[in-house]
Amino acid sequence: MISENKLTRKRIRLRIPKEYHQEPVISRLVSEYGLTVNISAAILGANGIGDGWFDLDLQGTSVQIDSAIAYLNDLDLQLWDESQDDIW
C-alpha cells in the first residue's frame, strides 16, 4: 500500500480536438485528480482553430495518475505515453 502513496511522474502526449477547447480538460487533471501538471510543449492554432497537442508531465500518486488517464480515455482523447518511442 505504501507504493500507492509514493509520488511518481508520467509523461504523456495528448491531442485535444477543437470541440473540447471550451472544456477545462487539463485544469481538471489538477482540480479533480490532484495532479501537478507541467506543460512541456504545446501546439494550438491561432484563435483555437484546429486540434491542440500537448506534451504533459504529470506528477502524483500512481492511483491519481491512473484515474486521470481513465478520465482522458473516457473523453475518447488520443493519448500517448513516453513508452511509445515512435512519437517522442
C-alpha positions in Angstrom: 0.0 0.0 0.0 2.9 2.4 0.6 3.7 2.4 -3.1 0.2 3.8 -3.9 1.0 6.9 -1.9 4.5 7.4 -3.4 4.8 10.3 -5.9 5.6 9.3 -9.4 5.8 11.0 -12.8 4.4 10.1 -16.2 4.9 11.9 -19.5 2.1 11.9 -22.0 1.2 13.5 -25.3 -2.4 14.5 -25.6 -4.5 15.6 -28.6 -7.5 17.7 -27.7 -9.8 18.2 -30.6 -11.3 21.6 -31.3 -14.7 20.5 -29.9 -13.2 20.3 -26.5 -11.5 23.7 -26.5 -14.1 25.2 -24.2 -13.7 22.3 -21.7 -11.1 22.6 -18.9 -9.5 19.2 -19.7 -6.0 20.0 -18.4 -7.4 22.1 -15.4 -9.4 19.1 -14.3 -6.3 17.0 -14.0 -5.2 19.4 -11.3 -8.6 20.2 -9.6 -10.3 16.8 -9.7 -7.3 14.4 -9.7 -4.8 16.3 -7.6 -2.0 16.1 -10.1 0.8 18.6 -10.7 0.8 19.2 -14.4 3.7 20.7 -16.4 3.1 21.6 -20.0 6.4 20.9 -21.6 5.2 21.6 -25.2 2.0 22.7 -26.9 0.7 23.4 -30.4 -2.6 25.2 -30.7 -3.7 27.1 -33.8 -4.4 30.9 -33.7 -7.9 31.6 -32.2 -8.2 28.0 -31.1 -8.7 26.7 -34.7 -7.9 23.0 -35.1 -6.8 20.5 -32.6 -4.4 21.2 -29.7 -1.4 19.0 -29.0 0.1 19.0 -25.5 3.2 17.3 -24.0 2.4 16.9 -20.3 4.5 15.9 -17.4 2.1 14.5 -14.7 3.1 14.2 -11.1 1.1 12.5 -8.4 0.5 9.1 -6.9 0.0 6.1 -9.3 -3.7 6.0 -8.3 -4.2 9.7 -9.1 -2.4 9.3 -12.5 -4.3 6.1 -13.4 -7.6 7.9 -12.5 -6.7 10.9 -14.6 -5.7 8.7 -17.6 -9.0 6.9 -17.3 -10.8 10.3 -17.4 -8.9 11.2 -20.6 -9.8 7.9 -22.1 -13.4 8.3 -21.1 -13.4 11.6 -23.2 -12.0 9.4 -26.1 -9.0 11.7 -26.5 -5.9 10.5 -28.3 -3.2 9.8 -25.7 0.4 8.5 -26.0 2.8 7.9 -23.2 6.6 8.1 -23.2 6.9 4.3 -23.6 5.7 4.6 -27.1 9.0 5.7 -28.6 7.8 6.4 -32.1 6.2 9.8 -31.1 8.9 11.2 -28.8 
